Amino acid sequence: MSEANVIEQHQSAIDLWLSTGVYKKNASGQIVDGRGNIIVPIGTNLNTVNTNLDESSSTIINNDNADTNQPPDTTILGLPNFAQYGFKVLDAIEQSGENVRKEEIKKRTAEIGTLSGKRLKKYGRKRQGGVLRYPSELITEHTDYLQIDIERYAEIGKTNYISNTGGSSRYVLGNRKTNRAGQTTKLSSRPLINDGTILLPIPSNISDANNVNYGESKMNGLTAAGISAAEELVGDNSISDLLAGKNIDLSSLENAGDKIVKMMGGDPSEAALTAADVLTKELTASAANIFDANVTVNQLLARSNGEIINPNMEILFSDVTLRNFSFRYKLLPRNKREAEQVKLIIRAFKRNMAPQAIGSDGASDFFLRSPNVFKLRYRSGNKDHPFLNRFKQCFLTDMQTKYTGEGVYSTYDDGTPVSMELTLTFKELQPIYDIDYDEFPGTGAVGY
């Protein structure tokens, strides 16, 4: 039986040397170095450490099939003998640093998320709903009207930074509260802030316009043959083989040559003459353009033969569009109650279309939050209109208020203009897709 020395080290260092094989565990489960010293974490009660080891307990468990005759793992001072391990220790240190870096990135990402969440909660903290209506008597549960609900903008999020194409996140569905807005007789006497509903009559000249962008595309036969050959070349050979420079199948290039020959007459000799003629005119046009002649191959072919290279023009789908809706109202308040409602309606549109700032917080100098969204619906009584189009969520992009509706400044005793014109332009947040017509509310009426 022998008595071993006890060496205290930081737990992180012990874990590192264990992972690299510098330290090992003996039969008693104690961590020891190559000289038989017992390694314990700093702060361990040394009185509890058994230093009297017999031959069996001092035997190191060798799980790595290491050479039992190798030199000591540590120096006489108990420090790791790095020379015995070559780059193994350096790799372990590098890996340890990489793990620390990943943990630091994870920690900082979580901290940024927490700070962003706290900052976002400061925007638009005030919330004040209700129902505003003009005119106050004409809109009832038996009439048709335009309902505009105000809600906070729901951001796409950081999961993938793109919205779900054709998803329901931008649909205007309504809820139990907003669906009953047309039946209420109690109107708000306070401004609408980040919430609320505005009821307006359906204006004249309403319409919707659905557009899709298309563009002209040209591709002559030579270009098409070259692209076809390139696709076949890649298809017949793996990308790894192409990158590695291995022998590749070039039969697709021969097929492309056959296609070009066929396009130019079918006979190889005729194709060669035709190609030579086209090439000559290409070189001629290039030489002439040195002097700003602005001559093309097709112009030379048309002048000499009355032909041009077939451009194979076709119109192709190129982009989606977002719909705009414009509504124009003539506001003629007839009494004090309607005048108050008109003022609150104008104020509600102005406030809720404005970008949101935090205010006294310093972060307001750097960030602004998206304005609120507006949910538009044509309504008939307490139901959606049975015929007119549906809307997706919209931003109010433009608002014009003319306080001299008749071209002459005229007000009531309290300063309310006698006649006003209000023009609102909304833009949908998301394009319209075919699958939108298969989900409610797109299944009703004429759809979108």
C-alpha positions, 0 to 999 in steps of 0.5 A: 500500500502506498500514499499518493500526493493530492493536487488541487486544480480548477474543475474546468482544467480537470475536465479538459485533461480528462477529455484529452487522456492526460488524466485518467480514472483509477479502479477506485474512481479517483482522477489521477495523473501519470505519476499517480497523483490524485487530482481534485477540484479546488475547494475539496475537503482534503481530509476526505480524500483517500490517499492510501492506495493499494496496487489494485486501486492505483491501477489506471483504467485504460479505455483507449488501448494506450501503451502502458509503457509510455512516458509519464503524462505529467512532469515532476511538478504535476503539470501536464507533459504536453510533449507526450501528446503532440497536437492532441492537447492543442486540438482539445484546447482549440475545441474547448475555445470553440465551445466557449465561443458557441456558448458566448454567441448563444448567450448574446443571442438570448440577451439580444432577444430579451432586450428586443422584447423589452424594447418592443413592449415600449411601443404603443403601450397606450390602447384605447378602443371603441367605435366611431361612425359617420354618419351617425344615423344612416349606418344601422344593422340593416344597411351596407357599410365599410368597416375598418378595424385598427390593430397592431402590426404583427411582425413576420418574426425571426424564424425564417424572416418570410411570411407564409405564402398563401397563409392566413396570417394576413386574412381579415377574419373578424371576431365576435367583438368586431363583427358586432360593431355595426349593431352598437349604438354607443359611440366612442367619445375618445380617440382610437389608439392602437385599437378600435373600429371605424364605420363609414358608408360605402363610397361611390365608384368602388372597384378592385384591380387584380394585377400580375406582372409579365415580361417579354423574353427572347431566346434565339436558337443558338442560345437555347441549344447552348443552354440545353447542352449545359443542362444535359452536361450537368445532368449526365455528370455529378457536380462533384465530378465536374468540380474534381475535374474528372472525366465527364460525358461530353455526348450532350455537347454533340447533341447540341451540335446536331440541334444547331445543324438541324436548325440551319438546314439539316445538312452539315455543309449547309449549316457550316455555310449558314453559320459562317454567314451569320458569324461574318455579319456579327463581325461586320456589325461589331466592326461598324459599331466601333464608329457608333454605327449602332448596327445589329446582326438582324439589321444586316440579315434583314437588309441582305436576305430579308431575314432575322434570327428568330428571337422565339419571343414569349411573354413570361410571368415575372412578378406579383403585385400588391393591390391599392384601394382608394376611398373618397368621402365628402364629410358634412357634419350636421350636428355637434355629435357628428362633428365630434365623430368626424374629428375623431375619425380623422384623428384616428386615421392620422395617428394609427397610420403614423410610425411608432416611436418610444419617446423619452427612451434613448432607443427612440433615436435609433428605432421606429416600429411599423404603424398599425394595420387596417382591416377592411371589410364590406359589411351588410348588417352584421354579416360580410357583404354577399357580393363585394370583394374581400381584403387582406390586411392593409397599411394606410399609405396616404391620407388627404384631408381637405377642410374646404370641401366646397372651395370656400372656408366656412365653419360652424360656431365651434370651428368645425368646417361645414364641408370636408373631403377625406381621401384614403389610400390603402395598400395590402400587406401581401399579394393575392394567391390562387389558394387564397380563394380556397380558404375563408373569407376568400371562399365567399362572394367574388373572393379577393 
